[in-house]
Amino acid sequence: MEAVSPVTLEAKGLRLEPLGPQHADALRDAAGDGELWKLRITSVPEPQQVEAYIATALEMRPSRLAFAVIEAVSGRVLGTTSYHDIVPAIDRLEIGYTWYRRSAQRTHVNTTCKLLLLAHAFDTLGCAVVGFRTDNFNHASQAAIKRIGGKKDGVIRHHAPRRDGTVRDTVMYSIVRGEWPEVKAQLNYLLARRA
């Protein structure tokens, strides 16, 4: 697997660029669209925590590479997503820490982001497997992962704290390299249907 280095990815009117302090105000605005930090099953930062959220993402390198998700024409930040839990020794990484402003949800945004990230992971970096994880109560996220072709690996019980002090079970999914051509075809099909 190639080293995971900062890169800008672009397709279908979206640009994923490495997340940095310059995105703080726009990311705060994105989180405010729907007051997403109030959802107990996500990691969306509260407005006053956006700078710390970005700083933490940057401090996690090289095991995490966070992206700002940007509408290319307007420059508006729609949310964020990341490569994380990067393990070069076994050609594995995960895609997560993903959230979008409410007005961008249930649009082409997530499908396009997953196509960009998976294509880069499999076709450029040479990953053997790409993983996904989500809260056991985040049924929308689970459905989205399944819709793009993720296979359920299992559930890690009592795995991570939520912001409200409860402890979540984590549902794990993955796509292996041999499945990528079919997953890629499915993502392109889904995007073509939206066009």
Residue, then its C-alpha position, 0 to 999 in steps of 0.5 A: m500500500e502506498a503512503v496515505s498523503p494529503v491529496t485533493l480529490e474532485a468529481k461531480g461538482l465536489r472537491l475533497e481537500p485536506l481539512g485545516p484551520q482555514h475551514a473552521d468557520a465554514l465547518r461551523d456553519a455546516a454543523g449549524d445546518g440542522e444543529l447536527w451536534k445534537l444527534r447523539i449518534t454522531s461525532v459532529p462538533e458543537p460550534q465552539q468545539v470546531e477548532a478543537y475538532i480540526a486540531t484533533a484530526l490534524e494531531m491524529r496523522p498519520s493514522r487519520l487524513a481528514f477532508a473538507v467536503i466542498e461544493a466546487v462551484s460555490g466553495r461552500v463547505l458541506g461537511t467532512t470525511s476522513y481516512h482513519d485507522i490507516v494500517p499500511a502493514i496490512d493494506r487497510l484503512e477505514i473511511g469515517y468521521t463523515w458528516y454533512r450539513r442537513s441540506a446536503q444529506r440524501t443528495h449525491v454528496n455521500t455517494t460521490c465522496k465514497l466513490l472518490l475515497l474508495a477509488h483513491a484507496f483501491d486504485t491509487l493507494g493499493c488497499a486490500v480492504v476498506g472498512f467502515r464503522t458506525d453506531n449501532f443506533n445509526h440506522a441511516s449510516q448502516a443503510a448507506i454503507k450497505r447501499i454502496g456495497g459494504k459487507k457487515d463484518g460484525v459488532i464490537r460490543h461496548h466499544a466507544p463512548r458517546r457524548d451523552g456518556t452512554v457507551r455504543d456498540t460499533v457495527m463494522y463493515s468492509i469492502v475488499r479489493g475483489e469487490w471493488p469493481e462491482v462496488k464502483a459500478q454500483l456507485n456510478y449507477l446510483l450517481a447516474r440515476r440522480a443525474 
